[in-house]
Amino acid sequence: MSVLEGLLKAFGNGSVEVIDLTTPLSRDTPILNLPEPFSNTVGLDLSPVSDFDDAGPAWAWNDITVGEHAGTHVDAPVHWISGRDGKSVDQIEPSRLVGPLVVIDKSMEVADNPDFLLEPEHLEQWQEEHGQFPANCWIIFRTGWSTRGGNAADFVNADEAGPHTPGVSVDGARWIAKNASISGFGVETVGIDAGQAGNFDPMFPVHSYLLGADKYGVTSLRQVDKLPLVGATLIVAPLPIVGGTGSPARVYALVESA
Ligand code: MN
């Protein structure tokens, strides 16, 4: 039996499950909201072209308007000034978008402290417990944050000091950027950096260091609580927008039942 025949058999008998980590994309999907004087992107809008009417009696279809960085989406290197000479989203090799999945679970810590930051010691501790990060892996930072996704105010969690959402410290971002085994970093929050990361030095260190090191981000992930810490495979599928700085994406995990 070939490897793919074995995989299809496993899908058929349920021993490998496909888990959809994507936030449904609608007008209500929470998107990033930058403060003045910065400009903001738009979320999804649908406008009907026809709806089984005179404009198309037997067919319905819509035009969509959507920001590259709306909902569950990929950040490509050209999104950030540190990666401006790097790849646009269409140039990311498919082989970098499918790989072994590493889950780092800090949901208990985040429940106590929404500004919790992932540090190098947390990444090193994971490796002490589970082994080295596998080649071409994606890290998903499990925080439990997606449980707030149904309420935009809870999801952004802002006060007069700005948003308070978990992320990665400057040292942690530098650590990930330097690790040759890591292809990408996924989060449950609206962006790959912490809510307060505009105040860090450098500001937005995950964007700055990872996108500058040809690593990619993916945001607004859901159902992360269903993933094992090791052993799953991640499939990240952005649209190949030519020259795009990112794209809404469908994200699946293949998980083997115990
Ligand atoms: Mn983005």
Residues whose N, C-alpha, C, O or C-beta is under 5 A from the ligand:
A	BS01	MN	H69 D75 G246
